[in-house]
């Protein structure tokens, strides 16, 4: 599965959905990946699958986005939490520090914050109020796009 690096837009990775491991690659992308220090997290669609599914993957764990709910919250201490909820309860809970935007910048707004935080972006796309974002992403990811 070829994915564009969310944090470094000129970089492309091949994700093995079974293992969650990534390796450098090139070609038409079918989603985005955030390569963390320990594991990769990705939002993608498999263009070759018979059934159109938007997937969220964290390491070896993978969920059909239509069957889970995601939440992202800013905590009082400045950290953030991202959760994946299945029908039977919490399947994934991540606590992580908010990205450091650097020196104070009065023009730094929610668009910049989303660009700096992959999990905030994923939660925003999967909890879109009019419910069009997941379907739009699924169509876009299945068709593929050139990195850049």
Backbone as CSV, one residue per row, in Angstrom:
resi,resn,N_x,N_y,N_z,CA_x,CA_y,CA_z,C_x,C_y,C_z
1,UNK,0.846,-1.161,0.000,0.000,0.000,0.000,0.897,1.232,0.000
2,UNK,0.846,2.031,-1.047,1.668,3.234,-1.124,0.938,4.411,-0.490
3,UNK,1.625,5.104,0.422,1.029,6.198,1.173,1.961,7.397,1.207
4,UNK,1.368,8.585,1.173,2.156,9.805,1.282,2.434,10.085,2.747
5,UNK,3.658,10.493,3.032,4.028,10.868,4.396,3.262,12.134,4.764
6,UNK,2.513,12.091,5.852,1.692,13.232,6.278,2.554,14.421,6.700
7,UNK,3.704,14.126,7.274,4.554,15.173,7.828,5.602,15.687,6.846
8,UNK,5.972,14.869,5.883,6.980,15.240,4.871,6.393,14.910,3.509
9,UNK,5.711,15.892,2.921,4.895,15.644,1.736,5.651,15.139,0.515
10,UNK,6.943,15.275,0.472,7.694,14.752,-0.662,8.070,13.293,-0.513
11,UNK,7.716,12.670,0.596,8.134,11.294,0.879,6.957,10.334,0.720
12,UNK,7.257,9.147,0.179,6.245,8.107,-0.008,6.725,6.828,0.670
13,UNK,5.778,6.135,1.283,6.080,4.890,1.994,5.204,3.757,1.476
14,UNK,5.735,2.548,1.544,4.940,1.347,1.301,4.605,0.777,2.671
15,UNK,3.311,0.615,2.949,2.848,0.052,4.220,2.444,-1.394,3.998
16,UNK,2.932,-2.286,4.842,2.460,-3.668,4.850,1.322,-3.736,5.862
17,UNK,0.059,-3.841,5.412,-1.075,-3.835,6.341,-1.052,-4.968,7.369
18,UNK,-0.400,-6.078,7.052,-0.348,-7.200,8.006,0.567,-6.903,9.185
19,UNK,1.702,-6.253,8.914,2.683,-6.023,9.975,2.688,-4.590,10.492
20,UNK,2.192,-3.647,9.685,2.240,-2.242,10.061,3.580,-1.594,9.794
21,UNK,4.491,-2.331,9.155,5.821,-1.795,8.871,5.809,-0.988,7.572
22,UNK,6.650,0.047,7.528,6.755,0.880,6.343,8.175,0.825,5.787
23,UNK,8.284,1.023,4.478,9.577,1.112,3.819,9.479,2.169,2.727
24,UNK,10.595,2.832,2.409,10.562,3.863,1.372,10.053,3.298,0.051
25,UNK,9.302,4.113,-0.684,8.730,3.672,-1.949,8.460,4.888,-2.822
26,UNK,7.913,4.657,-3.986,7.489,5.747,-4.856,6.313,5.258,-5.687
27,UNK,5.491,6.191,-6.116,4.348,5.852,-6.946,3.093,6.575,-6.510
28,UNK,1.976,6.125,-7.041,0.656,6.716,-6.776,0.194,6.314,-5.374
29,UNK,-0.186,7.309,-4.571,-0.541,7.076,-3.160,-2.033,6.818,-2.981
30,UNK,-2.367,6.073,-1.921,-3.755,5.717,-1.623,-4.128,6.058,-0.186
31,UNK,-3.467,7.089,0.349,-3.750,7.550,1.696,-2.536,8.247,2.271
32,UNK,-2.608,8.484,3.580,-1.531,9.179,4.281,-1.048,8.338,5.455
33,UNK,0.232,8.493,5.770,0.827,7.791,6.900,1.635,8.782,7.729
34,UNK,1.556,8.604,9.041,2.386,9.355,9.990,3.360,8.336,10.561
35,UNK,4.626,8.542,10.296,5.647,7.599,10.755,6.175,8.083,12.087
36,UNK,5.735,7.428,13.161,6.165,7.785,14.500,7.461,7.103,14.866
37,UNK,7.936,7.379,16.072,9.184,6.774,16.533,9.064,5.266,16.714
38,UNK,7.876,4.806,17.152,7.714,3.381,17.430,6.836,2.668,16.409
39,UNK,5.750,3.311,15.969,4.844,2.687,15.009,4.354,3.722,13.999
40,UNK,3.841,3.217,12.906,3.234,4.082,11.894,1.722,4.060,12.082
41,UNK,1.089,5.191,11.786,-0.369,5.305,11.804,-0.783,5.762,10.414
42,UNK,-1.863,5.191,9.884,-2.247,5.501,8.506,-3.750,5.545,8.329
43,UNK,-4.179,6.336,7.359,-5.564,6.379,6.906,-5.497,6.168,5.400
44,UNK,-6.133,5.090,4.905,-5.965,4.722,3.502,-7.109,3.843,2.998
45,UNK,-7.093,3.624,1.681,-8.026,2.698,1.036,-7.232,1.824,0.077
46,UNK,-7.564,0.553,0.024,-6.901,-0.391,-0.874,-7.608,-0.342,-2.226
47,UNK,-6.928,0.134,-3.271,-7.588,0.263,-4.567,-7.877,-1.080,-5.241
48,UNK,-7.221,-2.132,-4.797,-7.395,-3.440,-5.423,-8.430,-4.316,-4.723
49,UNK,-8.877,-3.901,-3.553,-9.854,-4.694,-2.799,-11.210,-4.662,-3.509
50,UNK,-11.915,-5.780,-3.445,-13.241,-5.863,-4.065,-14.225,-4.915,-3.389
51,UNK,-14.103,-4.782,-2.083,-14.996,-3.902,-1.319,-14.263,-2.610,-0.975
52,UNK,-14.922,-1.481,-1.183,-14.326,-0.177,-0.880,-14.396,0.068,0.622
53,UNK,-13.226,0.140,1.269,-13.149,0.335,2.718,-12.106,1.401,3.012
54,UNK,-12.456,2.319,3.883,-11.512,3.298,4.398,-10.951,2.715,5.691
55,UNK,-9.642,2.543,5.745,-8.988,1.916,6.891,-8.213,2.939,7.712
56,UNK,-8.233,2.741,9.042,-7.317,3.423,9.941,-6.445,2.337,10.541
57,UNK,-5.136,2.534,10.492,-4.213,1.533,11.017,-3.235,2.186,11.962
58,UNK,-2.955,1.492,13.066,-1.957,1.919,14.038,-1.094,0.708,14.345
59,UNK,0.143,0.721,13.841,0.986,-0.462,13.975,0.319,-1.634,13.261
60,UNK,0.192,-2.755,13.966,-0.463,-3.931,13.395,-1.987,-3.886,13.530
61,UNK,-2.508,-2.964,14.308,-3.948,-2.859,14.529,-4.593,-2.106,13.378
62,UNK,-5.735,-2.596,12.900,-6.390,-1.975,11.754,-7.897,-2.041,11.938
63,UNK,-8.585,-0.931,11.570,-10.032,-0.857,11.713,-10.672,-0.345,10.438
64,UNK,-11.814,-0.885,10.087,-12.680,-0.350,9.044,-13.312,0.898,9.650
65,UNK,-13.080,2.059,9.068,-13.548,3.318,9.651,-15.066,3.395,9.766
66,UNK,-15.785,2.610,8.973,-17.250,2.615,9.040,-17.769,1.883,10.282
67,UNK,-16.896,1.131,10.958,-17.335,0.334,12.103,-16.851,0.861,13.445
68,UNK,-16.099,1.971,13.423,-15.568,2.536,14.665,-15.872,4.024,14.744
69,UNK,-15.686,4.561,15.940,-15.790,5.991,16.168,-14.451,6.459,16.720
70,UNK,-13.968,7.585,16.224,-12.714,8.124,16.744,-12.985,9.435,17.467
71,UNK,-12.158,9.702,18.467,-12.262,10.934,19.245,-10.863,11.489,19.431
72,UNK,-10.754,12.795,19.403,-9.497,13.460,19.697,-9.823,14.603,20.635
73,UNK,-9.047,14.738,21.702,-9.315,15.789,22.683,-8.005,16.391,23.172
74,UNK,-8.069,17.654,23.513,-6.939,18.333,24.148,-7.157,18.274,25.649
75,UNK,-6.140,17.841,26.351,-6.221,17.700,27.803,-5.786,18.998,28.486
76,UNK,-6.129,19.144,29.752,-5.798,20.361,30.508,-4.298,20.591,30.623
77,UNK,-3.535,19.490,30.651,-2.079,19.622,30.796,-1.374,19.910,29.473
78,UNK,-2.137,20.101,28.391,-1.556,20.404,27.092,-1.354,19.184,26.214
79,UNK,-1.514,17.988,26.789,-1.375,16.782,25.983,-2.664,16.546,25.197
80,UNK,-2.612,15.597,24.311,-3.790,15.249,23.517,-4.070,13.768,23.668
81,UNK,-5.328,13.417,23.436,-5.685,11.996,23.447,-6.475,11.677,22.189
82,UNK,-6.221,10.505,21.659,-6.888,10.004,20.471,-7.390,8.607,20.809
83,UNK,-8.672,8.357,20.586,-9.221,7.034,20.891,-9.985,6.487,19.694
84,UNK,-9.950,5.182,19.596,-10.749,4.438,18.621,-11.713,3.588,19.439
85,UNK,-13.006,3.801,19.214,-14.037,3.073,19.948,-14.739,2.071,19.039
86,UNK,-14.766,0.822,19.476,-15.539,-0.221,18.795,-16.837,-0.408,19.567
87,UNK,-17.733,-1.226,19.038,-19.011,-1.485,19.710,-18.791,-2.038,21.119
88,UNK,-17.717,-2.795,21.321,-17.459,-3.424,22.623,-16.596,-2.568,23.549
89,UNK,-16.195,-1.365,23.118,-15.408,-0.499,23.993,-14.211,0.109,23.290
90,UNK,-13.298,0.638,24.094,-12.119,1.316,23.560,-11.125,0.303,23.015
91,UNK,-10.786,0.469,21.737,-9.835,-0.431,21.089,-8.424,0.148,21.092
92,UNK,-8.319,1.484,21.114,-7.023,2.147,21.107,-7.161,3.471,21.840
93,UNK,-6.214,3.759,22.704,-6.171,5.048,23.374,-4.731,5.531,23.374
94,UNK,-4.499,6.670,22.729,-3.171,7.256,22.653,-3.166,8.585,23.383
95,UNK,-2.192,8.789,24.233,-1.960,10.110,24.839,-0.609,10.556,24.310
96,UNK,-0.544,11.798,23.839,0.695,12.292,23.272,0.759,13.802,23.457
97,UNK,1.966,14.362,23.457,2.073,15.817,23.616,1.583,16.521,22.358
98,UNK,1.019,17.687,22.528,0.610,18.499,21.381,1.865,18.917,20.627
99,UNK,1.801,18.980,19.305,2.974,19.448,18.560,3.351,20.862,18.979
100,UNK,4.631,21.130,18.993,5.124,22.455,19.358,5.144,23.327,18.109
101,UNK,4.317,24.371,18.058,4.294,25.218,16.868,5.480,26.181,16.793
102,UNK,6.376,26.138,17.775,7.532,27.028,17.772,7.216,28.328,18.481
103,UNK,7.942,29.386,18.135,7.694,30.691,18.780,6.248,31.136,18.566
104,UNK,5.750,31.946,19.484,4.375,32.429,19.390,4.131,33.067,18.027
105,UNK,3.060,32.646,17.397,2.685,33.181,16.088,1.193,33.476,16.130
106,UNK,0.796,34.733,16.120,-0.627,35.066,16.212,-1.446,34.558,15.027
107,UNK,-0.792,34.216,13.921,-1.541,33.703,12.767,-1.717,32.183,12.817
108,UNK,-1.118,31.533,13.837,-1.241,30.073,13.974,-2.671,29.758,14.393
109,UNK,-3.415,29.060,13.527,-4.821,28.778,13.813,-5.117,27.291,13.688
110,UNK,-6.404,26.925,13.652,-6.800,25.514,13.645,-6.313,24.799,12.392
111,UNK,-6.176,25.492,11.274,-5.670,24.845,10.058,-4.209,24.431,10.273
112,UNK,-3.428,25.310,10.882,-2.034,24.979,11.178,-1.946,23.849,12.196
113,UNK,-2.795,23.906,13.215,-2.792,22.860,14.244,-3.106,21.506,13.626
114,UNK,-4.072,21.460,12.712,-4.432,20.207,12.050,-3.296,19.708,11.165
115,UNK,-2.624,20.609,10.489,-1.504,20.227,9.636,-0.345,19.665,10.451
116,UNK,-0.223,20.085,11.702,0.855,19.620,12.577,0.527,18.329,13.323
117,UNK,-0.712,17.874,13.272,-1.140,16.746,14.105,-1.972,15.755,13.289
118,UNK,-1.351,14.657,12.894,-2.010,13.634,12.087,-3.291,13.120,12.743
119,UNK,-3.259,12.859,14.050,-4.429,12.296,14.727,-5.586,13.291,14.784
120,UNK,-5.279,14.567,14.934,-6.311,15.600,14.884,-6.942,15.638,13.489
121,UNK,-6.124,15.513,12.458,-6.623,15.489,11.080,-7.523,14.272,10.846
122,UNK,-7.077,13.096,11.291,-7.884,11.876,11.118,-9.230,12.033,11.818
123,UNK,-9.207,12.471,13.069,-10.466,12.639,13.814,-11.380,13.635,13.106
124,UNK,-10.819,14.703,12.587,-11.618,15.690,11.878,-12.259,15.127,10.626
125,UNK,-11.525,14.307,9.880,-12.067,13.721,8.652,-13.130,12.658,8.952
126,UNK,-12.943,11.903,10.015,-13.865,10.802,10.302,-15.075,11.224,11.117
127,UNK,-15.060,12.429,11.658,-16.210,12.914,12.435,-16.816,14.149,11.797
128,UNK,-16.649,14.284,10.501,-17.193,15.423,9.754,-18.692,15.525,10.014
129,UNK,-19.149,16.721,10.367,-20.554,16.928,10.739,-21.539,16.542,9.642
130,UNK,-21.190,16.757,8.381,-22.129,16.392,7.321,-21.845,15.008,6.743
131,UNK,-20.880,14.307,7.311,-20.567,12.916,6.971,-20.101,12.723,5.537
132,UNK,-19.649,13.768,4.862,-19.162,13.602,3.501,-17.670,13.295,3.437
133,UNK,-16.906,13.721,4.425,-15.454,13.570,4.369,-15.010,12.115,4.232
134,UNK,-15.523,11.172,5.023,-15.058,9.788,4.845,-15.327,9.244,3.440
135,UNK,-16.487,9.525,2.894,-16.798,9.052,1.545,-15.931,9.711,0.490
136,UNK,-15.683,11.002,0.646,-14.819,11.726,-0.288,-13.400,11.192,-0.220
137,UNK,-12.890,10.975,0.999,-11.554,10.409,1.151,-11.470,9.018,0.546
138,UNK,-12.473,8.199,0.778,-12.478,6.837,0.248,-12.373,6.869,-1.276
139,UNK,-13.165,7.693,-1.923,-13.119,7.792,-3.389,-11.756,8.312,-3.852
140,UNK,-11.243,9.330,-3.184,-9.951,9.923,-3.539,-8.818,8.918,-3.337
141,UNK,-8.820,8.234,-2.219,-7.758,7.277,-1.924,-7.808,6.069,-2.858
142,UNK,-8.999,5.587,-3.181,-9.095,4.445,-4.108,-8.603,4.827,-5.502
143,UNK,-8.887,6.042,-5.939,-8.422,6.503,-7.248,-6.899,6.706,-7.248
144,UNK,-6.364,7.125,-6.104,-4.936,7.372,-5.977,-4.589,8.801,-6.361
145,UNK,-3.453,9.251,-5.882,-2.981,10.605,-6.162,-1.459,10.609,-6.143
146,UNK,-0.904,11.550,-6.847,0.550,11.681,-6.865,1.016,12.451,-5.641
147,UNK,2.092,12.010,-5.011,2.582,12.724,-3.823,3.107,14.093,-4.210
148,UNK,3.033,14.978,-3.247,3.587,16.294,-3.543,3.166,17.337,-2.593
